[in-house]
Amino acid sequence: MFSFKLDDELESFRHEVRSLAEKEFAPRAAYWDEHEEYPEANKNLLAELGYLGMLVPEAYGGSGLSLIHGVVFLEELARVCFNTALVGQLYLNGPAKALAELGTEEQKQRILPGVVKGDYLIAISISEPGAGSAVTDLSTNIRKEGDDYILNGTKCFTTAGIEATHSMVFARFGDSKGARGIGAVLVEKGMEGFTTGKPERKMGGCGVKEAELHFDNVRIPKENIIVEATPYSNEGFKRLMSSFGPERVGNAGMCVGISQGAYETALAYSETRKQFGRPIAEFQGIQWKIADMATQLHAARLMVYRAATNLKNGFPDPHDCAMAKLYSNEMAQRITNEALQIHGHYGYCRDYPLERMVRDARGFSLGGGTPEILRNTIAAQCYGRTFNQRRS
Ligand SMILES: Cc1cc2nc3c(=O)[nH]c(=O)nc-3n(C[C@H](O)[C@H](O)[C@H](O)COP(=O)(O)OP(=O)(O)OC[C@H]3O[C@@H](n4cnc5c(N)ncnc54)[C@H](O)[C@@H]3O)c2cc1C
């Protein structure tokens, strides 16, 4: 039965991660943003302390912890340093988790131990210049040649595409259309014909950039096929989509974390900032903002924890994930904005963390499925058009 609260072990885990994050990551949170620099030192520390392999099964050198551990971990990192949380998501709930679920035994043995040590970093590359929300319009193509496969195409917006040692690339096998024929392959840094474009300069999450990936007749050995597809079936695509649940729950967990950080900062500021001869916390207009923030944060956290614990065959329920991500994405934008408002002009200044939090939170509503697409998914389920089940 769902208990509505974390057990003692998870609370003590949260405490441990919070102490680490406040001591090691909070002091330089502004630095990675200001310098637009990948937080390599933080990644190395997380690897050294064994956190990068938290969700990797023990058979491949990880700790085999549950999805809820990953969520609490990302929440605590995002509370103080969003860029470090983004790195955590790549290693925990994102592409590494997808490879652990979908990869062949040989791929897992070859790659996951390197992920645990922080030597390897896997990126996930789906979006293309002409295929964003419409994933099934992708045109990156793979065809068989002898024992190998040949990959051609261009991807965009791949998070850490430049730093990654391996990229899980969605591609179309043969001349199919729509979801049929979509599978995934592993492209390794240094493969002939594989190049990356310049990193995208963006509004938030500036320490972990997206980039274009170009494939010009890249020869892929058959050992690097993750999900093979045929032009006649959408089974490969369905398997790939099923691996999105943990990524969405991680994204929503980071929204809860960044909102928690903004809420705490605003609460503390409102108690010390005086106007009209008294702390602004004494004005009902400010108290109501704080009350709304606390309520929305509470609701989002419950939705995310429910999504992270209501698992079937190891995967979260897609309906739970879509609703948790949608609500948390929009909540994070509202809360970071309100927290900035409570700070007045200081919130708008670079010397305070609020304007960075507003910018960082914005990207959540684009990556991993926009709110519009999530609403489409939820509505389709409500009407019984997906997952063979109507929700009341
Ligand atoms: C920070 C960040 C990290 C990312 N990381 C990755 C990554 O690692 N790998 C990767 O492959 N991609 C990544 N992406 C890309 C992301 O997945 C896409 O931005 C997203 O899928 C939307 O695609 P698009 O930007 O092309 O927008 P479009 O699909 O062109 O959409 C434009 C607008 O139209 C709306 N829209 C589109 N279709 C519909 C519809 N049917 N109904 C209603 N509204 C609709 C969208 O919601 C959006 O508001 C990342 C994006 C961001 C911002």
The ligand as a Gaussian input file, in Angstrom:
#p B3LYP/6-31G(d) Opt

LIG

0 1
 C       17.121000      21.221000     -21.961000
 C       16.753000      20.285000     -23.082000
 C       17.384000      19.057000     -23.182000
 C       17.074000      18.194000     -24.220000
 N       17.753000      17.010000     -24.328000
 C       17.505000      16.182000     -25.357000
 C       18.261000      14.972000     -25.504000
 O       19.143000      14.657000     -24.702000
 N       18.018000      14.192000     -26.577000
 C       17.056000      14.497000     -27.495000
 O       16.873000      13.721000     -28.418000
 N       16.331000      15.638000     -27.395000
 C       16.529000      16.485000     -26.353000
 N       15.826000      17.666000     -26.233000
 C       14.870000      18.034000     -27.257000
 C       13.426000      17.873000     -26.822000
 O       13.100000      16.507000     -26.710000
 C       12.557000      18.618000     -27.837000
 O       12.814000      19.995000     -27.658000
 C       11.081000      18.340000     -27.656000
 O       10.786000      17.015000     -28.015000
 C       10.215000      19.289000     -28.501000
 O       10.626000      19.294000     -29.823000
 P       10.916000      20.694000     -30.575000
 O       11.773000      21.509000     -29.684000
 O       11.410000      20.369000     -31.923000
 O        9.510000      21.395000     -30.642000
 P        8.322000      21.093000     -31.681000
 O        8.023000      19.638000     -31.701000
 O        8.620000      21.750000     -32.964000
 O        7.098000      21.824000     -30.979000
 C        6.915000      23.243000     -31.007000
 C        5.701000      23.561000     -30.124000
 O        4.525000      22.920000     -30.660000
 C        3.937000      22.084000     -29.676000
 N        3.362000      20.898000     -30.326000
 C        3.965000      20.049000     -31.180000
 N        3.129000      19.063000     -31.527000
 C        1.966000      19.281000     -30.872000
 C        0.703000      18.621000     -30.800000
 N        0.481000      17.480000     -31.462000
 N       -0.261000      19.136000     -30.004000
 C       -0.047000      20.287000     -29.308000
 N        1.116000      20.982000     -29.333000
 C        2.120000      20.479000     -30.101000
 C        5.092000      21.714000     -28.730000
 O        4.607000      21.301000     -27.459000
 C        5.859000      23.029000     -28.696000
 O        5.269000      23.891000     -27.792000
 C       16.097000      18.552000     -25.189000
 C       15.442000      19.785000     -25.072000
 C       15.769000      20.637000     -24.038000
 C       15.071000      21.967000     -23.956000

